[in-house]
Amino acid sequence: MKKILTFFIAVILIFSLTACGEKKAVLNVYNAGDYIDPQVLKDFEKEFGIKINYEEYGSNEEMLAKVQAGGTAYDVIVASDYMIQAMIRQGLLEEIDMNSFENYKNIGSEFKNLAHDPENKYSVPYFWGTMGIIYDPAKVDEKIDSWSALWNPKYKGQIIMLDSPRDTIGVALKKLGYSFNTRDLEKLEEAKKELIKQRALVKAYAVDAIKQIMLSKEAAIALAWSGDGIAVTRENPNLKYIIPKEGTNLWFDCFAVPTTTKQKENAKLFINYMMRPDVAAKCSNYVGYSTANKEGMKLLPKDLRENESAYPKGNIFEKGEIFEDLGDFTTEYDRIWTEIKSY
């Protein structure tokens, strides 16, 4: 009996050790909400045998706070240009050798050597776009061509603003004729007053919910990123997306590897996978945002590939101003945002 018992214990131990030895690697990916085709994550897991632990955040600032806290060992993040710049300055990102990526050649040259990562050492471009206004002509009976439309009392309770401090404060600054990147406190206070004045007109501050709100006709007008504008107009051609005459924000979202990673090589494997033309096209078509992958763009449906809101003709850098890392002055924007939201 003892021999039989000993035999079964040995077998159990062997199976336990084997199971431990075959335990899948887990990659922690942190991305903005509704910003990837879920199928490409499943395909990656199946192809490489690596499990994806996928989390979403609401804003760049939320993502930064979580990475700084260090509670989760994130391996791959998606962040906007100015946040990439801030995280480089704070020593939060790993350097990446772009020559080690087979698919880096698929990224358009216009998206390389940008101000947030001039030597292409830390980030790989994913999506890019503008910021503008989505509106419903059934509820808006006038030509919309200015940021001031978001302050029109006629649309009280029908206005949606982005729940993102740099974007919403930036729009108030641009409405006043100032730079998105001002470090002038007086100008910032003017923008705060504009947004407090607008507060009573606003139905909600949102991010991921904006598309559904506009498609379900719950609002008349919304501040939005171009990808959401493209997505809603593809689904309902009666809706409109415009870039106001005062100017827009030109933005670039990128993949990066934070210093919290415990598996840099697997993180690079995932980023290289995301640069495959077919994968880039699937994500762009699913999300509606403009891809930085020139080969992936060729695989997009014609209606998206030829959409001038998604892919404006001419020099894209003449379309708007790029957010910069404001360094320590960011605390002033955070203070202003808290005051606006608590008003």
VODRENBA-743676 format. One line per 3 residues: number of its first residue (from 1); for each residue x, y, z negated of C-alpha. Coordinates in pm, 1 decimal. Layout:
BEGIN
NUM = X:Y:Z | ... $
This chain:
BEGIN
1 = 0.0:0.0:0.0 | 281.6:235.9:-90.8 | 454.0:159.6:242.3 $
4 = 134.3:233.9:435.0 | 82.7:558.3:240.2 | 443.6:656.6:298.0 $
7 = 402.6:586.4:670.2 | 92.0:808.2:700.8 | 259.3:1092.1:506.8 $
10 = 556.3:1070.6:742.7 | 328.8:1084.5:1048.5 | 142.6:1386.8:908.0 $
13 = 473.0:1564.7:842.3 | 596.7:1492.5:1194.7 | 276.5:1631.6:1349.2 $
16 = 287.6:1934.1:1118.1 | 647.8:2012.4:1210.3 | 571.8:1963.8:1580.2 $
19 = 273.0:2197.7:1557.4 | 487.7:2458.3:1382.2 | 754.3:2420.8:1646.9 $
22 = 501.3:2480.3:1923.9 | 336.8:2782.6:1760.3 | 261.8:3047.4:2019.7 $
25 = 440.1:3380.8:2013.8 | 204.6:3670.6:1936.6 | 243.6:4009.7:2103.4 $
28 = 88.4:4311.9:1930.9 | -42.3:4556.0:2191.7 | -187.9:4893.9:2089.0 $
31 = -382.2:5084.2:2354.4 | -649.7:5350.1:2389.1 | -1009.6:5231.6:2388.9 $
34 = -1156.2:5085.0:2710.0 | -822.9:5127.9:2889.8 | -743.0:4787.1:3040.7 $
37 = -920.1:4506.7:3225.2 | -967.2:4238.8:2954.2 | -917.7:3968.2:3216.5 $
40 = -554.2:4064.9:3273.3 | -485.7:3999.2:2903.5 | -638.0:3652.5:2932.8 $
43 = -439.2:3586.3:3250.3 | -114.8:3689.9:3077.7 | -183.2:3456.1:2784.3 $
46 = -253.9:3168.1:3020.6 | 50.0:3227.4:3241.9 | 310.5:3290.1:2973.0 $
49 = 171.2:3103.9:2672.2 | 192.7:3419.0:2459.0 | -108.6:3529.3:2254.0 $
52 = -208.1:3895.1:2274.5 | -318.9:4061.9:1952.8 | -492.0:4362.7:2105.9 $
55 = -592.0:4676.8:1912.8 | -747.3:5003.2:2027.6 | -714.1:5360.1:1899.9 $
58 = -922.5:5672.8:1946.9 | -650.8:5933.6:2001.5 | -276.1:5970.3:2044.2 $
61 = -257.9:6124.2:1700.6 | -429.7:5823.8:1543.1 | -185.4:5592.1:1721.4 $
64 = 116.1:5791.6:1602.2 | 0.7:5784.4:1239.2 | -43.2:5406.6:1252.7 $
67 = 299.2:5348.6:1408.1 | 461.0:5582.9:1155.3 | 293.2:5394.1:869.8 $
70 = 459.4:5075.4:990.2 | 187.5:4842.1:864.6 | 174.0:4648.6:1192.7 $
73 = 476.5:4547.9:1398.9 | 348.9:4677.4:1732.6 | 538.6:4547.7:2034.4 $
76 = 378.6:4750.2:2315.6 | 192.5:5080.3:2298.0 | 28.4:5308.3:2552.7 $
79 = 78.5:5679.4:2484.0 | 40.8:6010.8:2665.0 | 331.6:6217.0:2792.9 $
82 = 355.6:6463.4:2504.1 | 326.1:6180.1:2251.2 | 602.6:5983.1:2423.4 $
85 = 815.3:6296.0:2391.0 | 729.6:6330.3:2020.8 | 800.5:5962.5:1947.8 $
88 = 1138.2:5981.2:2124.8 | 1225.3:6284.3:1911.1 | 1124.6:6096.4:1594.9 $
91 = 1324.0:5785.9:1688.1 | 1011.8:5566.8:1712.1 | 1072.9:5415.5:2056.4 $
94 = 1318.0:5154.5:2182.1 | 1530.8:5230.8:2484.8 | 1441.6:5013.2:2784.6 $
97 = 1668.5:4928.7:3077.5 | 1447.1:4991.7:3380.1 | 1684.5:4783.7:3595.4 $
100 = 1568.9:4479.2:3399.6 | 1215.3:4517.7:3539.9 | 1156.4:4340.6:3868.6 $
103 = 836.8:4540.7:3925.4 | 961.0:4889.5:3834.9 | 1007.5:4949.0:4208.8 $
106 = 627.9:4956.9:4239.0 | 600.7:5280.3:4036.5 | 574.8:5591.7:4254.0 $
109 = 885.6:5811.4:4253.4 | 675.7:6117.3:4162.7 | 602.9:5957.8:3824.4 $
112 = 968.2:5903.4:3733.6 | 1211.6:6147.1:3567.7 | 926.5:6355.1:3423.0 $
115 = 984.5:6602.6:3140.3 | 867.4:6368.3:2862.5 | 1126.2:6104.1:2960.8 $
118 = 1369.5:6269.9:3205.5 | 1613.6:5977.6:3224.7 | 1348.4:5700.7:3234.2 $
121 = 1486.8:5542.8:2918.0 | 1174.9:5488.2:2709.3 | 850.7:5469.7:2907.9 $
124 = 683.5:5315.9:3212.9 | 398.4:5510.5:3380.2 | 54.6:5344.3:3372.9 $
127 = -227.1:5588.9:3454.1 | -233.6:5961.2:3533.6 | -494.8:6224.9:3596.9 $
130 = -651.9:6557.9:3516.1 | -903.9:6697.2:3269.7 | -1230.3:6851.8:3384.3 $
133 = -1605.5:6871.6:3344.3 | -1868.0:6606.3:3416.5 | -2215.3:6751.6:3465.4 $
136 = -2561.1:6634.9:3563.6 | -2716.8:6856.6:3836.3 | -3061.0:6740.2:3720.3 $
139 = -2996.3:6929.3:3395.6 | -2755.3:7196.8:3521.8 | -2906.0:7421.8:3788.9 $
142 = -2602.6:7639.2:3861.8 | -2256.1:7606.6:4013.2 | -2004.3:7486.9:3754.9 $
145 = -1649.9:7607.0:3818.8 | -1525.2:7738.8:3483.3 | -1447.7:7611.2:3134.2 $
148 = -1687.9:7879.3:3009.0 | -1978.0:7650.9:3111.8 | -1903.7:7447.0:2798.9 $
151 = -1995.6:7754.0:2592.6 | -2322.0:7833.6:2772.7 | -2607.3:7856.1:2513.5 $
154 = -2843.8:7727.6:2785.1 | -2699.9:7378.9:2721.1 | -2723.4:7383.4:2343.2 $
157 = -2739.5:7028.4:2208.2 | -2645.1:6895.3:2553.2 | -2268.1:6955.4:2543.6 $
160 = -2010.4:6681.2:2475.3 | -1651.4:6767.1:2382.0 | -1350.0:6538.8:2358.4 $
163 = -1270.7:6422.5:2006.6 | -903.6:6497.4:2073.6 | -730.6:6803.2:1927.5 $
166 = -480.1:6882.9:2203.9 | -743.9:6850.5:2475.4 | -1029.1:7041.5:2316.1 $
169 = -811.4:7316.0:2167.2 | -628.5:7326.0:2500.4 | -950.5:7394.8:2691.4 $
172 = -1031.8:7687.6:2461.6 | -680.1:7822.2:2517.6 | -711.8:7785.0:2894.7 $
175 = -1056.2:7953.5:2888.3 | -884.1:8250.6:2723.6 | -610.3:8251.0:2986.5 $
178 = -339.4:8101.5:2764.5 | -105.6:7805.3:2798.0 | -203.5:7458.4:2674.7 $
181 = 131.0:7459.8:2492.7 | 119.9:7795.9:2316.3 | 310.4:7835.5:1991.4 $
184 = 157.6:8178.0:1932.2 | -50.6:8167.0:1612.4 | -266.6:8462.4:1713.3 $
187 = -365.9:8290.6:2038.1 | -431.0:7968.7:1849.8 | -657.6:8153.3:1605.7 $
190 = -849.2:8300.2:1901.4 | -901.4:7949.9:2035.5 | -1021.7:7835.6:1694.8 $
193 = -1280.3:8113.5:1685.4 | -1401.6:8012.8:2032.9 | -1447.5:7651.5:1924.3 $
196 = -1618.4:7745.2:1597.8 | -1853.7:7969.0:1798.1 | -1922.4:7672.4:2026.7 $
199 = -1973.2:7426.4:1736.9 | -2350.6:7484.7:1710.5 | -2393.8:7410.0:2082.1 $
202 = -2211.6:7074.8:2074.7 | -2411.5:6753.8:2066.5 | -2108.9:6535.2:1983.1 $
205 = -1731.9:6500.9:1990.1 | -1651.8:6170.7:2160.6 | -1395.2:5974.9:2361.1 $
208 = -1495.6:5629.1:2483.7 | -1869.1:5704.1:2450.5 | -1865.4:5993.0:2699.8 $
211 = -1923.5:5772.5:3004.5 | -2228.0:5603.5:2856.3 | -2369.3:5930.1:2721.8 $
214 = -2357.1:6088.0:3067.8 | -2483.2:5779.0:3250.7 | -2777.7:5746.7:3013.1 $
217 = -2862.3:6117.7:3064.7 | -2825.4:6197.3:2695.3 | -2629.6:6514.4:2774.7 $
220 = -2602.5:6772.6:3050.2 | -2232.2:6850.1:3051.6 | -1911.3:6705.1:2908.5 $
223 = -1541.3:6772.7:2877.6 | -1373.8:6460.2:3015.4 | -1061.8:6305.2:3161.0 $
226 = -1064.0:6240.8:3534.1 | -1085.1:5862.1:3498.2 | -1415.3:5890.8:3312.8 $
229 = -1533.6:6145.1:3568.1 | -1448.7:5905.4:3851.7 | -1608.8:5609.0:3673.1 $
232 = -1941.9:5780.8:3613.8 | -1963.6:5931.6:3962.9 | -1893.8:5589.6:4117.2 $
235 = -2179.9:5444.6:3914.7 | -2412.6:5741.4:3959.9 | -2319.5:5957.2:4262.9 $
238 = -2561.3:6227.5:4144.9 | -2323.2:6315.6:3860.8 | -2036.7:6555.4:3937.5 $
241 = -1676.8:6590.7:3817.1 | -1496.0:6921.1:3875.8 | -1165.0:7083.2:3781.9 $
244 = -1229.3:7439.9:3655.3 | -1072.3:7738.6:3828.6 | -873.6:7845.3:3519.3 $
247 = -656.2:7534.2:3556.7 | -636.5:7185.6:3410.6 | -414.0:6950.7:3216.1 $
250 = -211.8:6711.2:3429.6 | -140.2:6404.6:3215.2 | 53.5:6078.5:3233.8 $
253 = -5.5:5774.8:3010.9 | 277.3:5527.3:2972.3 | 378.7:5192.3:2829.3 $
256 = 650.7:5198.7:2565.1 | 810.1:4966.9:2309.6 | 805.6:5102.1:1952.5 $
259 = 1091.0:5033.3:1711.4 | 847.3:4825.4:1503.9 | 876.8:4543.4:1761.5 $
262 = 1010.0:4206.0:1657.1 | 1011.9:4068.6:2013.2 | 1143.9:4321.6:2259.5 $
265 = 1196.7:4070.8:2542.0 | 833.7:3954.6:2532.0 | 724.7:4320.0:2521.6 $
268 = 925.9:4383.7:2838.6 | 776.0:4069.8:2995.0 | 427.6:4212.6:2934.1 $
271 = 517.3:4556.0:3075.1 | 672.6:4396.3:3384.5 | 353.5:4192.8:3427.7 $
274 = 143.0:4510.0:3404.0 | 349.2:4657.5:3691.1 | 247.8:4381.9:3932.1 $
277 = 45.1:4542.6:4213.6 | -252.3:4308.0:4167.6 | -261.0:4362.8:3790.5 $
280 = -227.8:4742.0:3826.0 | -510.8:4743.0:4082.3 | -738.8:4532.9:3860.3 $
283 = -689.4:4772.5:3568.6 | -736.8:5084.2:3781.6 | -1052.2:4947.8:3941.8 $
286 = -1192.9:4833.8:3605.6 | -1115.7:5152.6:3412.5 | -1153.4:5403.0:3697.2 $
289 = -829.0:5586.7:3627.8 | -556.6:5672.4:3881.9 | -270.7:5424.7:3888.4 $
292 = 96.0:5526.3:3900.5 | 164.8:5199.6:4084.3 | 202.4:5284.1:4453.6 $
295 = 172.4:4922.1:4564.1 | -127.2:4861.8:4337.7 | -302.2:5165.8:4485.0 $
298 = -299.8:4997.3:4827.9 | -513.1:4715.0:4684.6 | -788.2:4940.8:4547.5 $
301 = -1137.4:4959.6:4697.1 | -1159.6:5227.9:4964.6 | -1403.0:5444.7:4764.0 $
304 = -1152.5:5474.0:4479.5 | -837.5:5491.2:4692.3 | -979.0:5781.6:4896.6 $
307 = -1144.6:5961.7:4604.5 | -984.9:6306.7:4586.5 | -1073.9:6345.3:4220.3 $
310 = -858.4:6038.0:4156.7 | -587.3:6105.7:4412.1 | -576.9:6476.4:4500.5 $
313 = -403.2:6566.2:4824.9 | -80.8:6768.2:4819.6 | 156.2:6829.9:4532.6 $
316 = -11.5:6698.0:4218.1 | 209.8:6915.5:3998.4 | 38.6:7226.3:4135.3 $
319 = -293.0:7100.3:3995.7 | -227.2:7174.4:3631.5 | -10.3:7212.9:3324.0 $
322 = 144.7:6918.8:3138.6 | 118.7:6894.7:2760.2 | 451.8:6928.2:2577.9 $
325 = 557.4:6795.6:2240.1 | 510.5:7093.4:2006.3 | 743.2:6958.1:1738.6 $
328 = 673.8:7092.1:1390.7 | 418.5:7336.7:1534.1 | 185.1:7039.3:1583.8 $
331 = 81.3:7084.9:1221.1 | -79.7:7416.4:1318.3 | -292.8:7242.9:1583.7 $
334 = -387.0:6976.9:1326.7 | -486.3:7247.3:1078.1 | -694.6:7430.4:1337.4 $
337 = -865.0:7104.8:1441.4 | -953.7:7016.7:1081.6 | -1102.8:7362.2:1030.5 $
340 = -1309.7:7335.2:1349.7 | -1444.2:6988.0:1269.6 | -1530.5:7078.4:910.2 $
343 = -1707.9:7402.5:999.4 $
